[in-house]
């Protein structure tokens, strides 16, 4: 049974997603469709649209992997546990996600943004991804998030603690919302 009040570390993650929603809405209110799809660096860098599409696809993959791990943990009786405690590798990975970005990563092929979607489709799937992340956080409330693991959907050789996976979502989103904000300051950004 899922408790009605979340423990502080999980509630903090929900609060972080709410903050990302507010930052996203503020950005979206001030950009036109032309600005939303415009790519800096003569089309070699991601547009705002591509940043949000990338987040939508990534969130779907991570949520799917975590959902299975949460159910497996529940079935095995891995309940309780303390606050999220990431491994050294997990902490380093999370730190690398946070803006300001100092190290760029090449996105795995399955999460390269697509350009054929409309603005409404991109934003709708982004918001749906947030609802899935919220569901995962609430679903994890009664399991040991430090014991339950899932295979990294991009690098199958690595297992990720569910707690770390829950933290990756908001950290990764802050990275790309920061990137999307920077698009608005890029040379040649349409006025």
Beta strands, then each sheet from edge to edge (+ up, - down):
strand 1: 149-151
strand 2: 159-161
sheet 1: 1+ 2-
end
